[in-house]
Amino acid sequence: MPSPPDLERSAAMRAVITEFLQQRLNAKLEKLAEDDPKRSELLTKFIPAHWLEDAAQRVSQIQAVTHSLKPIHPDAKGSSLFCEPITLAARTELGSHVLSTNFEADVVGNAAALDVYKFLKLEHLGRSVLSLASQADADLGAALSDDPAVAAAWMAAFASLAAVRGKPSSHTQAKQLYWPVGSDPHDDDQYHLLAPLYPTSLVHKVYQTLQHDRFADDVKVARAARKASTWHDLPVREYPQLAIQKLGGTKPQNISQLNSERRGDNCLLASLPPVWESVAVQPLWGVDSLFKALRRRKGVGSLLKRLKQFLSSDPARNRETRAYRDELVEDLLDELLAFAAGHQTLAPGWTADHRCELPRAHMAWLDPQGDEALPSGLLDLLAGDFARWLNDQCRPTLMLGDDEYHHWRAQARELFKAWEREGLYDFA
């Protein structure tokens, strides 16, 4: 004999349900005048027993899915599927399987019945109404109705939301492709007909991740720290060339519930092929400074131009000006690191050639396994050479002196020390 319901737990569940219905009723009443005859109709409709009975009937008009058809074509009438990600085979490629148990099911069907799904998502102590109904929870039954038979019927109806309905089918407006499974392309029996579906749960997780990485409060603090050239323990992630695809037009709810929550926004990450620049790294012959060669590096000229234009505009002497100036100089130092890393891949000993006219410090840095021993204070020598070069590059447009030299030198030295801590180079 089943144990009697926990009255306290049932009362708590009933309170959650009542609050949900009251909020929905209030939202609808606010749009009506006090003398509108529809008010009495709404008051009757939202009596819990009436609304729950109607919801149990309307739940058959919607279906919980993880892979939907409507985003493929809004007029397609075929099947969508509910498949828990944890049951999918693990693959190295990105797919719905990576969600494991951390996913949101989507809902498709009659948009007018989506309020039923919002009801089924209500939670009590971390358990949703849908989950409790699927397990025929006695306490939920008591919260739904005083009649056990009615409560059992309603819970069975609600639990059917994620159930398989009928035989899977496709549609003429759904995408289909023939996938070869044999060796004879002329044999029609050696193909599988595949009907791709939209991985709506995975798409929604990607959307939530991008929204957090772009607009969350803690991310805004991290971005402000980056702009001010200060440290922050949270990484800042960028998504260049992001595109937004709108699904459903002015009625995104006609596609699905999760699409409605995204206001129809579906993020498309850039999938452009890489642009390869196969420029072979050559030893530095006939130059007396690595910085002369650095000046010819793609991107360095534009950075110098931006820095000179900015400083020539006589910007305000404030934190924003200093942060932007230091950001441009740090970009130049990043170019220097990439330049040096490239030359460190050359065969050791190239600086011993008589055609190499570089200073000893430059030889030791660019050819760390060569014949030239590391000079004492290599980090300070390189930082000083960078600062002197940068001052020269800004002349004659700007008359920079010792103050600027010491600032560039300190900034370069700080970044070189950071490279040491990260294991990018040992200046000892």
C-alpha positions as CSV (number, residue, x, y, z in Angstrom):
1,M,0.0,0.0,0.0
2,P,1.5,3.4,-1.0
3,S,2.4,5.7,1.8
4,P,0.2,8.8,2.3
5,P,1.4,12.1,0.8
6,D,3.6,14.4,2.8
7,L,1.1,17.2,3.5
8,E,3.8,19.8,4.1
9,R,5.6,19.0,0.9
10,S,2.3,18.9,-1.1
11,A,1.3,22.3,0.4
12,A,4.7,23.8,-0.7
13,M,4.2,22.5,-4.2
14,R,0.6,23.8,-4.3
15,A,1.9,27.2,-3.3
16,V,4.4,27.2,-6.2
17,I,1.6,26.3,-8.6
18,T,-0.8,28.9,-7.2
19,E,1.8,31.7,-7.4
20,F,2.5,30.8,-11.0
21,L,-1.2,30.9,-12.0
22,Q,-1.8,34.1,-10.1
23,Q,1.2,35.9,-11.8
24,R,-0.2,34.8,-15.2
25,L,-3.7,36.0,-14.3
26,N,-2.5,39.3,-13.0
27,A,-0.5,39.9,-16.2
28,K,-3.6,39.4,-18.3
29,L,-5.9,41.4,-16.0
30,E,-3.6,44.4,-16.2
31,K,-4.4,44.7,-19.9
32,L,-8.2,44.9,-19.4
33,A,-10.4,47.7,-18.2
34,E,-12.2,47.2,-14.9
35,D,-15.5,46.8,-16.6
36,D,-14.3,44.4,-19.3
37,P,-16.6,41.3,-19.4
38,K,-13.5,39.2,-20.1
39,R,-12.3,39.7,-16.6
40,S,-14.8,37.3,-15.1
41,E,-14.0,34.8,-17.8
42,L,-10.3,34.9,-16.9
43,L,-11.0,34.6,-13.2
44,T,-12.9,31.4,-13.9
45,K,-10.3,30.1,-16.3
46,F,-7.5,30.5,-13.8
47,I,-9.1,28.7,-11.0
48,P,-6.4,26.0,-10.4
49,A,-8.6,23.0,-11.0
50,H,-9.9,24.5,-14.3
51,W,-6.6,25.6,-15.6
52,L,-4.8,22.3,-14.7
53,E,-7.6,20.3,-16.4
54,D,-7.2,22.4,-19.5
55,A,-3.4,22.2,-19.4
56,A,-3.6,18.4,-19.2
57,Q,-5.6,18.4,-22.4
58,R,-3.4,20.9,-24.2
59,V,-0.1,19.2,-23.3
60,S,-0.7,16.8,-26.3
61,Q,-0.3,19.8,-28.6
62,I,3.4,20.3,-27.7
63,Q,6.4,18.0,-27.4
64,A,9.7,18.2,-25.6
65,V,12.7,17.9,-28.0
66,T,16.4,18.2,-28.2
67,H,16.6,18.1,-32.0
68,S,13.9,20.0,-33.9
69,L,12.7,20.3,-37.5
70,K,11.1,23.8,-37.5
71,P,14.4,25.7,-37.7
72,I,15.2,23.8,-40.9
73,H,12.0,25.0,-42.5
74,P,9.1,26.6,-40.6
75,D,6.4,24.8,-42.7
76,A,7.9,21.3,-42.3
77,K,5.5,18.9,-40.7
78,G,7.9,16.0,-39.9
79,S,9.2,14.6,-36.6
80,S,11.4,16.3,-34.0
81,L,13.3,14.1,-31.5
82,F,14.0,14.1,-27.8
83,C,17.3,12.4,-27.1
84,E,19.1,12.9,-23.8
85,P,22.7,13.9,-24.6
86,I,24.2,11.5,-22.1
87,T,22.8,8.6,-24.2
88,L,24.7,9.8,-27.3
89,A,28.0,8.3,-28.3
90,A,31.1,10.3,-27.2
91,R,32.9,11.8,-30.2
92,T,35.9,14.1,-30.6
93,E,33.8,16.5,-32.7
94,L,31.5,19.1,-31.1
95,G,27.9,17.8,-30.8
96,S,25.0,17.5,-28.5
97,H,26.8,14.7,-26.6
98,V,29.0,17.3,-24.9
99,L,26.0,18.6,-22.9
100,S,25.8,15.4,-20.8
101,T,23.1,16.2,-18.2
102,N,23.6,19.9,-18.4
103,F,21.0,20.8,-21.0
104,E,17.6,22.4,-21.6
105,A,15.0,20.6,-23.5
106,D,13.1,22.7,-26.1
107,V,9.4,22.5,-26.9
108,V,7.7,22.5,-30.3
109,G,4.1,22.5,-31.3
110,N,1.2,24.8,-30.8
111,A,2.6,28.1,-29.6
112,A,-0.6,28.8,-27.7
113,A,0.2,25.8,-25.5
114,L,3.7,26.9,-24.5
115,D,2.4,28.2,-21.2
116,V,1.9,24.5,-20.2
117,Y,5.6,23.9,-20.6
118,K,6.4,27.0,-18.4
119,F,4.2,25.4,-15.8
120,L,6.0,22.0,-16.2
121,K,9.3,23.8,-15.7
122,L,8.3,25.1,-12.2
123,E,10.6,23.7,-9.6
124,H,10.3,22.7,-5.9
125,L,13.6,22.0,-4.2
126,G,15.4,21.5,-7.5
127,R,12.8,19.1,-9.0
128,S,10.6,20.3,-11.9
129,V,6.9,19.5,-12.1
130,L,7.7,17.5,-15.3
131,S,10.2,15.4,-13.5
132,L,7.9,14.8,-10.6
133,A,5.0,14.0,-12.9
134,S,7.1,11.5,-14.8
135,Q,7.7,9.6,-11.6
136,A,4.1,9.9,-10.5
137,D,5.1,11.7,-7.3
138,A,2.3,11.2,-4.7
139,D,3.0,14.6,-3.1
140,L,2.7,16.4,-6.5
141,G,-0.6,14.5,-7.1
142,A,-2.0,15.7,-3.8
143,A,-0.9,19.3,-4.8
144,L,-2.7,19.0,-8.1
145,S,-6.0,17.6,-7.0
146,D,-7.8,16.1,-4.0
147,D,-9.1,13.4,-6.2
148,P,-6.3,10.8,-6.6
149,A,-7.7,9.5,-9.9
150,V,-7.8,13.0,-11.4
151,A,-4.3,13.7,-10.2
152,A,-3.0,10.5,-11.7
153,A,-4.5,11.2,-15.0
154,W,-3.1,14.7,-15.1
155,M,0.4,13.6,-14.1
156,A,0.3,10.9,-16.9
157,A,-0.7,13.6,-19.4
158,F,2.0,15.9,-18.3
159,A,4.6,13.1,-18.3
160,S,3.8,12.5,-22.0
161,L,5.5,15.7,-23.0
162,A,8.9,13.9,-23.6
163,A,7.4,10.7,-24.8
164,V,7.9,9.4,-28.3
165,R,4.8,10.0,-30.4
166,G,4.2,7.9,-33.4
167,K,6.6,6.7,-36.0
168,P,9.4,9.2,-37.0
169,S,8.7,10.9,-40.3
170,S,10.2,13.5,-42.6
171,H,8.6,16.0,-44.9
172,T,9.1,17.4,-48.4
173,Q,10.3,20.7,-47.0
174,A,12.8,19.1,-44.7
175,K,16.4,18.7,-45.7
176,Q,17.4,15.2,-46.8
177,L,20.7,13.7,-48.1
178,Y,21.8,10.4,-49.3
179,W,24.8,9.0,-47.4
180,P,26.8,6.2,-49.0
181,V,27.3,3.2,-46.8
182,G,28.7,0.8,-49.5
183,S,31.3,0.7,-52.2
184,D,29.1,0.9,-55.3
185,P,27.8,4.5,-55.9
186,H,25.5,3.2,-58.6
187,D,23.5,0.9,-56.3
188,D,20.6,2.8,-54.6
189,D,20.5,0.2,-51.9
190,Q,23.9,1.2,-50.7
191,Y,22.8,4.6,-49.3
192,H,21.1,5.7,-46.1
193,L,18.7,8.6,-46.4
194,L,19.5,11.1,-43.6
195,A,17.2,13.9,-42.4
196,P,19.3,16.4,-40.5
197,L,17.6,18.1,-37.5
198,Y,18.5,21.3,-35.7
199,P,20.4,20.6,-32.4
200,T,18.2,23.1,-30.5
201,S,19.5,22.2,-27.0
202,L,23.1,22.6,-28.1
203,V,22.4,25.8,-29.9
204,H,20.8,27.3,-26.8
205,K,23.8,26.3,-24.6
206,V,26.1,28.0,-27.1
207,Y,23.9,31.1,-27.1
208,Q,23.9,31.3,-23.3
209,T,27.7,30.9,-23.2
210,L,28.1,33.7,-25.8
211,Q,25.7,36.0,-23.9
212,H,27.7,35.5,-20.7
213,D,31.0,36.0,-22.4
214,R,29.8,39.2,-24.0
215,F,27.5,40.9,-21.4
216,A,27.8,39.4,-17.9
217,D,28.7,41.8,-15.2
218,D,31.9,40.0,-14.2
219,V,33.0,40.0,-17.8
220,K,32.4,43.8,-18.0
221,V,34.7,44.2,-15.0
222,A,37.3,42.1,-16.8
223,R,37.0,44.1,-20.0
224,A,37.4,47.3,-18.0
225,A,40.5,45.9,-16.4
226,R,42.0,45.0,-19.8
227,K,41.3,48.5,-21.1
228,A,43.0,49.9,-18.0
229,S,46.0,47.5,-18.5
230,T,45.4,46.0,-15.0
231,W,45.2,42.4,-14.0
232,H,42.0,40.4,-13.6
233,D,41.6,36.7,-12.9
234,L,38.7,36.3,-15.4
235,P,39.6,35.7,-19.1
236,V,38.0,37.9,-21.7
237,R,36.7,35.9,-24.7
238,E,36.1,37.5,-28.1
239,Y,34.0,36.1,-31.0
240,P,35.0,38.0,-34.1
241,Q,32.7,38.1,-37.2
242,L,29.8,36.8,-35.2
243,A,26.6,36.7,-37.3
244,I,23.0,36.5,-36.0
245,Q,20.4,34.5,-37.8
246,K,16.8,35.3,-37.0
247,L,14.3,32.4,-36.9
248,G,10.6,32.8,-36.8
249,G,10.4,36.5,-37.9
250,T,8.1,38.5,-35.7
251,K,6.8,35.3,-34.1
252,P,9.8,33.3,-32.8
253,Q,7.5,31.3,-30.6
254,N,6.2,29.5,-33.7
255,I,9.6,27.9,-34.0
256,S,10.1,26.7,-30.5
257,Q,10.1,27.8,-26.8
258,L,13.9,28.2,-26.6
259,N,13.9,30.2,-29.9
260,S,11.3,32.5,-28.3
261,E,13.5,32.9,-25.2
262,R,16.3,34.0,-27.5
263,R,13.9,36.4,-29.4
264,G,14.7,34.4,-32.5
265,D,18.5,35.0,-32.2
266,N,20.7,32.2,-33.3
267,C,24.4,32.9,-33.2
268,L,26.6,31.8,-36.1
269,L,30.3,31.6,-35.4
270,A,32.7,32.6,-38.2
271,S,33.6,29.5,-40.2
272,L,36.0,31.1,-42.8
273,P,39.0,29.2,-43.9
274,P,42.3,30.4,-42.6
275,V,44.3,32.9,-44.7
276,W,47.8,31.5,-44.9
277,E,50.8,33.7,-45.3
278,S,53.8,31.5,-46.2
279,V,56.6,34.0,-45.7
280,A,59.8,32.1,-44.9
281,V,61.9,33.4,-41.9
282,Q,65.3,34.4,-43.1
283,P,68.5,35.2,-41.1
284,L,69.1,38.8,-40.6
285,W,72.1,39.7,-42.8
286,G,73.5,43.2,-43.2
287,V,71.5,45.0,-40.5
288,D,72.9,46.3,-37.3
289,S,69.7,46.1,-35.2
290,L,66.8,43.6,-35.1
291,F,64.5,46.6,-34.8
292,K,65.3,47.7,-38.4
293,A,64.0,44.3,-39.6
294,L,61.0,44.5,-37.1
295,R,60.0,47.8,-38.8
296,R,59.4,45.9,-42.1
297,R,57.1,43.4,-40.4
298,K,53.5,43.5,-41.5
299,G,51.4,45.3,-38.9
300,V,54.2,47.2,-37.2
301,G,54.0,50.2,-39.5
302,S,50.3,50.7,-38.9
303,L,50.7,50.4,-35.2
304,L,53.4,53.1,-35.2
305,K,51.3,55.3,-37.4
306,R,48.3,55.0,-35.0
307,L,50.6,55.7,-32.0
308,K,52.1,58.8,-33.6
309,Q,48.7,60.1,-34.7
310,F,47.2,59.6,-31.3
311,L,50.1,61.3,-29.5
312,S,50.2,64.1,-32.0
313,S,46.5,64.9,-31.3
314,D,47.4,66.2,-27.9
315,P,45.0,63.9,-26.0
316,A,43.8,64.6,-22.5
317,R,46.2,63.6,-19.8
318,N,44.0,61.0,-18.1
319,R,43.7,57.3,-17.4
320,E,42.0,56.5,-20.7
321,T,44.8,58.2,-22.7
322,R,47.5,56.3,-20.8
323,A,45.7,53.0,-21.2
324,Y,45.2,53.4,-25.0
325,R,48.8,54.5,-25.4
326,D,50.2,51.6,-23.4
327,E,47.9,49.2,-25.3
328,L,49.4,50.3,-28.6
329,V,52.9,49.9,-27.3
330,E,52.0,46.4,-25.9
331,D,50.8,45.5,-29.4
332,L,54.2,46.5,-30.7
333,L,55.9,44.4,-28.1
334,D,53.7,41.4,-29.0
335,E,54.9,41.9,-32.6
336,L,58.5,41.9,-31.3
337,L,57.9,38.6,-29.5
338,A,56.4,37.0,-32.6
339,F,59.3,38.3,-34.7
340,A,61.9,36.9,-32.2
341,A,60.0,33.5,-31.9
342,G,60.2,33.1,-35.7
343,H,63.9,33.7,-35.9
344,Q,64.5,31.4,-32.9
345,T,63.2,28.5,-35.1
346,L,66.2,28.9,-37.5
347,A,69.0,26.4,-37.4
348,P,71.2,27.2,-34.3
349,G,74.4,29.1,-35.1
350,W,73.2,31.4,-37.9
351,T,74.4,34.5,-36.1
352,A,78.0,33.2,-36.3
353,D,78.0,33.9,-40.1
354,H,80.2,36.9,-41.1
355,R,77.2,38.5,-42.7
356,C,75.4,38.9,-39.4
357,E,76.1,42.4,-38.0
358,L,73.7,42.4,-35.1
359,P,74.7,43.5,-31.6
360,R,75.7,40.8,-29.2
361,A,72.5,41.0,-27.2
362,H,70.3,40.7,-30.3
363,M,72.3,37.7,-31.5
364,A,72.0,36.0,-28.1
365,W,68.2,36.5,-28.1
366,L,67.4,35.6,-31.7
367,D,69.8,32.6,-31.7
368,P,69.7,31.3,-28.1
369,Q,71.5,28.0,-29.0
370,G,74.2,29.7,-31.1
371,D,77.8,30.5,-30.3
372,E,77.1,33.8,-28.6
373,A,76.8,33.5,-24.8
374,L,74.0,35.4,-23.1
375,P,75.3,38.8,-22.0
376,S,74.7,40.0,-18.5
377,G,71.4,41.9,-18.1
378,L,70.0,40.8,-21.5
379,L,66.5,41.8,-20.5
380,D,67.5,45.4,-19.6
381,L,69.6,45.7,-22.8
382,L,66.7,44.7,-25.0
383,A,64.2,46.9,-23.1
384,G,66.5,49.9,-23.6
385,D,67.1,49.2,-27.3
386,F,63.3,48.9,-27.8
387,A,62.7,52.2,-26.0
388,R,65.4,54.0,-28.0
389,W,64.0,52.6,-31.3
390,L,60.5,53.7,-30.4
391,N,61.6,57.2,-29.6
392,D,63.4,57.3,-33.0
393,Q,60.3,56.0,-34.9
394,C,58.2,58.9,-33.4
395,R,60.6,61.6,-34.6
396,P,60.5,64.1,-36.2
397,T,56.7,64.2,-35.8
398,L,57.1,64.1,-32.0
399,M,60.1,65.3,-30.0
400,L,60.4,62.6,-27.4
401,G,63.1,62.5,-24.8
402,D,64.2,60.8,-21.6
403,D,60.8,60.7,-20.0
404,E,59.3,58.8,-22.8
405,Y,62.4,56.6,-23.1
406,H,62.2,55.5,-19.5
407,H,58.5,54.8,-19.8
408,W,58.8,52.6,-22.9
409,R,61.8,50.9,-21.3
410,A,59.9,50.1,-18.1
411,Q,56.9,48.9,-20.1
412,A,59.0,46.6,-22.2
413,R,60.9,45.3,-19.2
414,E,57.6,44.5,-17.5
415,L,56.4,42.6,-20.5
416,F,59.7,40.7,-20.9
417,K,59.4,39.6,-17.2
418,A,55.9,38.4,-17.9
419,W,57.2,36.4,-20.9
420,E,59.8,34.9,-18.5
421,R,57.1,33.9,-15.9
422,E,55.0,32.3,-18.7
423,G,58.0,30.3,-19.9
424,L,58.1,32.1,-23.3
425,Y,61.8,33.0,-22.9
426,D,64.6,32.9,-20.3
427,F,66.5,36.2,-20.1
428,A,68.8,35.0,-17.3
